[in-house]
């Protein structure tokens, strides 16, 4: 099976990447948790709490929270534990949702960096 991922930017993600000192680029931070999804827009600080693994609402929230322009990065993290695991497929679904609604700079980060 051939998958076209060549159009995705694969730059380093996380706080402090590619930004001049004192200036934070627009970021949508997505934290996948066993009981919900938290979407945070930076630097505005707007937050949305969504039901767990509701990809339709995630896409809608991302579209509403993203500032105008196409330079918004998406950082996705999973708060996964042995007792409450987040599967790889759920992480990929969040990435797929990001790309589907129009974001091209999508990366996975450590949950502590959000």
Secondary structure, DSSP 8 states (H G I E B T S, - for coil): -----TTSB----STTSS--TT----EEEEEEETTEEEEEEETT--EEEE-TT-HHHHHHHHHHHS-SSS--EEEEEE---SSS---HHHHHHHHHHHHHTT--BEEE--GGG-
